[in-house]
Structure formats: structure tokens, C-alpha cells
Amino acid sequence: MFKFFSRSKPGKAEDKEVIGMLKTDMHSHLIPGIDDGAPDIETSLQLIGGLHALGYRKIITTPHIMWDMYKNTRETILERLEWVRTTVKEAGLDMEIHAAAEYFLDDYVAGLVANNEPLLTVKDKMVLVEFSMAYPSHSLKDILFDMQMQGYQPIIAHPERYIYLEQNKAFYGELKDLGCLFQLNLLSLTGYYGKSVTELAQYLVKQNAYDLVGTDLHHFRHLEALHSPALSAQLRKLLDSGKIRNAEL
């Protein structure tokens, strides 16, 4: 039997109480060997065990579909999902596991949408998307519009991490006006990604812009950082806003 918790710290009571209120983590990279997340099934199980210790009981894991780097498809993701589910069940860990994808909005994804190919969804027609962290995409709004014409509702992954928007905060409003949901990375509240990301996260929290919260868990460093003392109070305040929808997933 796998040892789930050998690389993860036991959650403090206050961490489990607050993070457990989310019930579902809807952004992670836990299917082994297909992106920059868990490299093997043993690591997948340890990371899933770490989320369980924090109070999560449902995971919607979201491998990258980024055609220049991770040529994943709906079929390859769902096939490996069954491997993870079976292994978790055999190991006796009580965790409900589903898969969607984190779609990088490139020409490949634009083609999927144009050809009406079915996308992997977080729930119903909600699709997690990301775009370049280095520079704005000129085709971004067009792809988002086309997705909506197919009935999808885009979820913008970690909008606080696009630090070039620090000088163009109005663009966040434009994305909201397009009907996009926003997903916060929990670790953005802790300083894990740097000061600029934390400041943008705090700005968006004040704007009541976030609809969902995810761990974006890739590896053990992320898991350990989720035990940051800075996290519980900020997350509780965010949950008190009543806007966060993880419990509906």
C-alpha cells in the first residue's frame, strides 16, 4: 500500500477547517506523467493524500493542454484519470476524483472550438482556460467569444498571475463583461509567486472578482506552502463574501 502522507505535513486544525469549507479543488495537475505536475502515480497519490489531509473530498484535476509543450487530448486525459481513480480506490483513500483540463488559448484550442470538438469541463459547460503570462494575446477575446458561442463559460485561471495587467487593470473588467469567471490560486495570497502577484490578487479580492478558488497543485513545494499561516485568515474572509462557488461543483 502506498504511504500517502510521507511527504506532506498534517494540516493544522484551522487550515483544515477553512480550506475544507471549499469542499472541492478544481485546479491541479495530478494525473501522472502528462504535464509539469505529478511525474508518477506514487507522487499523485501522495499529493492527493495531502489535499485530503487539508479537508478536500473532491478533486477536479486539470492537466495542461498546451500544444507547443503538452499535447494532451480529451482521450488521453480520461484514460489516465481511470488509472488514478483505480489506484486511489485500491489504496483506500476516500477522495472523489474527476478531470477537466487547463486549456492554453492557442491556435490548437481555437481549432478545437471552431470544429465544435467537445471540451473537458469543470462542471456543465465551465471550461478552465489560461493564456500567456509574458504578453497579452491579440486573439484572446476572439477565442473566448467563440467558446461562448459554443455554449461554454470560460474560467480564467489565476488572473492575478498575468502581472502585465498591473498596468492595465481595466482588462479584468473587460473579461468580466465578456462573462468570464475568475479562479484564484490559493498560494497567490501567501506571496508564493511574488509581491506583484499577491498585490493583484488582493486587488481582485477587493473587487469581488473571484468566483472559484484552486490550489494549482503541481508538486510537494506547493503542498507545503498551502500550510502557510498567512492563508487561513485571508481565505476565510474571501469565503465570507459568499461569492466563491467551489461547493457547487
C-alpha positions in Angstrom: 0.0 0.0 0.0 1.2 3.5 -0.8 2.2 5.9 2.0 0.1 8.9 1.2 1.4 11.4 3.8 5.1 10.7 3.9 5.9 13.9 2.1 3.1 16.2 3.3 2.6 17.9 6.7 -0.5 17.1 8.7 -2.9 20.0 8.3 -3.4 22.3 11.3 -6.9 22.3 12.6 -7.6 25.8 11.5 -6.2 25.1 8.0 -8.4 22.0 7.6 -11.5 23.9 8.9 -11.1 26.8 6.5 -9.8 25.0 3.4 -12.2 22.2 4.0 -15.1 24.7 3.6 -14.1 24.8 -0.1 -15.0 21.0 -0.4 -13.7 20.8 -3.9 -10.3 21.7 -5.5 -10.9 22.5 -9.2 -7.4 23.3 -10.4 -4.5 20.9 -10.1 -2.0 18.8 -12.1 -2.3 15.3 -10.5 -2.6 12.9 -13.4 0.9 11.4 -13.7 3.4 12.0 -16.5 1.4 14.2 -18.9 2.4 17.7 -17.9 4.5 19.6 -15.4 2.6 18.2 -12.5 3.0 14.8 -10.8 5.6 12.7 -12.6 4.4 9.3 -11.4 1.5 7.6 -9.8 3.2 7.4 -6.4 3.6 11.2 -6.4 0.0 11.6 -7.5 -1.2 9.6 -4.5 0.9 11.5 -2.0 -0.3 14.8 -3.4 -4.0 13.6 -3.3 -3.4 12.4 0.2 -2.1 15.8 1.1 -5.2 17.5 -0.2 -7.3 15.0 1.8 -5.4 16.0 4.9 -6.3 19.6 4.3 -10.0 18.8 4.1 -10.7 18.3 0.4 -13.0 15.4 -0.5 -13.4 16.1 -4.2 -10.8 16.9 -6.9 -11.3 18.1 -10.4 -7.8 17.8 -11.7 -6.8 19.9 -14.8 -3.9 18.8 -16.9 -2.4 21.3 -19.3 -3.5 21.2 -22.9 -0.8 23.5 -24.4 0.1 22.2 -27.8 3.6 23.5 -28.0 4.5 21.6 -24.8 1.8 19.2 -23.6 -0.1 17.5 -26.5 -2.8 16.1 -24.3 -6.2 15.3 -25.6 -9.6 14.5 -24.1 -9.0 10.8 -24.7 -5.5 10.6 -23.1 -6.6 12.6 -20.0 -9.7 10.5 -19.4 -7.8 7.2 -19.9 -5.2 8.2 -17.3 -7.9 9.5 -15.0 -9.2 6.0 -14.7 -5.7 4.8 -13.7 -5.6 7.4 -10.9 -9.1 6.6 -9.8 -8.5 2.8 -9.6 -5.2 3.3 -7.8 -6.7 5.7 -5.2 -9.6 3.3 -4.6 -7.2 0.3 -4.2 -5.2 2.3 -1.7 -8.3 3.0 0.4 -8.3 6.8 0.1 -11.7 8.5 0.3 -11.5 11.0 -2.5 -13.8 11.7 -5.4 -11.7 12.4 -8.5 -12.7 13.9 -11.8 -10.8 15.5 -14.7 -11.2 18.6 -16.8 -8.3 20.4 -18.5 -6.5 23.8 -18.3 -6.7 24.9 -21.9 -4.0 27.3 -23.1 -5.7 29.6 -25.6 -3.5 29.0 -28.7 -4.3 28.1 -32.3 -4.8 24.4 -31.4 -7.6 25.2 -28.9 -9.0 27.8 -31.3 -9.3 24.9 -33.8 -11.0 22.7 -31.3 -13.6 25.3 -30.7 -14.0 26.2 -34.4 -14.6 22.5 -35.2 -17.0 22.1 -32.3 -14.9 19.4 -30.6 -16.1 18.6 -27.1 -14.0 20.2 -24.4 -13.3 18.8 -20.9 -15.3 20.9 -18.4 -15.1 21.6 -14.7 -18.8 21.4 -14.4 -21.6 21.6 -17.0 -20.1 24.0 -19.7 -17.5 25.7 -17.5 -14.0 25.4 -19.0 -10.7 26.4 -17.3 -8.5 28.5 -19.6 -5.2 30.3 -19.4 -3.1 32.5 -21.7 0.4 33.8 -22.0 2.0 35.2 -18.8 4.6 37.0 -20.8 2.5 39.2 -23.1 -1.2 39.8 -24.0 -2.7 37.7 -26.7 -4.3 39.6 -29.6 -6.7 36.7 -30.3 -7.7 36.1 -26.7 -11.1 37.8 -26.9 -12.0 36.2 -30.2 -11.3 32.7 -28.8 -13.3 33.5 -25.7 -16.2 34.8 -27.8 -16.1 31.7 -30.0 -16.2 29.4 -26.9 -19.2 31.3 -25.6 -20.9 30.9 -28.9 -20.5 27.1 -28.4 -22.2 27.4 -25.0 -19.1 27.3 -22.8 -18.4 29.6 -19.9 -14.7 30.3 -19.6 -13.0 30.3 -16.2 -9.8 32.4 -16.3 -7.2 30.5 -14.4 -5.2 32.6 -11.9 -5.8 36.1 -13.4 -3.6 37.6 -10.7 -0.6 35.9 -12.3 -0.7 37.9 -15.5 1.4 40.7 -14.0 1.5 42.8 -17.2 -2.2 43.5 -16.3 -0.9 45.5 -13.4 -0.7 48.4 -15.8 -4.0 47.6 -17.5 -6.4 46.6 -14.7 -9.3 47.7 -16.9 -8.8 44.5 -18.9 -10.0 42.5 -15.9 -13.3 44.4 -16.2 -13.4 43.6 -20.0 -13.0 39.9 -19.3 -15.8 40.1 -16.7 -18.0 41.9 -19.1 -17.5 39.0 -21.5 -19.0 36.7 -18.9 -15.8 35.0 -17.8 -15.4 33.6 -14.3 -12.2 34.2 -12.3 -10.3 31.5 -10.4 -7.8 32.5 -7.7 -4.7 30.4 -6.9 -4.7 30.0 -3.2 -0.9 30.4 -3.0 -1.2 33.9 -4.6 -2.5 35.1 -1.2 0.7 33.9 0.5 3.4 35.6 -1.5 4.5 32.3 -3.1 4.5 33.8 -6.6 6.0 37.1 -5.6 4.8 40.5 -4.4 3.2 41.7 -7.7 1.0 38.6 -7.9 -0.1 39.0 -4.3 -0.9 42.6 -4.8 -3.0 41.8 -7.9 -4.8 39.0 -6.0 -5.6 41.4 -3.2 -6.9 44.0 -5.7 -9.2 41.4 -7.3 -10.4 40.2 -3.9 -11.4 43.8 -3.1 -13.2 44.0 -6.4 -15.1 40.8 -5.5 -13.9 39.5 -8.8 -13.2 35.9 -7.9 -15.8 33.1 -8.4 -13.7 30.0 -7.7 -10.5 29.0 -5.8 -7.9 26.4 -6.8 -4.7 25.0 -5.4 -3.0 24.7 -8.8 -1.1 21.9 -7.1 1.9 20.6 -9.1 4.4 19.2 -6.6 5.3 18.9 -2.9 6.6 22.5 -2.6 3.0 23.7 -3.4 1.6 21.3 -0.9 3.8 22.5 1.9 3.1 26.1 1.0 -0.6 25.5 1.4 0.1 25.3 5.2 1.2 28.9 5.2 -0.1 30.7 8.4 -1.0 33.7 6.1 -3.6 31.7 4.2 -6.4 30.8 6.6 -7.5 34.3 7.6 -7.4 35.6 4.1 -9.3 32.6 2.7 -11.9 32.8 5.5 -12.6 36.5 4.6 -12.9 35.5 0.9 -15.4 32.7 1.7 -17.4 35.1 3.9 -18.1 37.2 0.8 -20.4 34.4 -0.4 -19.2 34.6 -4.0 -17.0 31.5 -4.1 -18.7 28.6 -5.8 -16.4 25.6 -5.2 -19.1 24.0 -3.0 -21.4 23.9 -6.0 -19.0 21.9 -8.2 
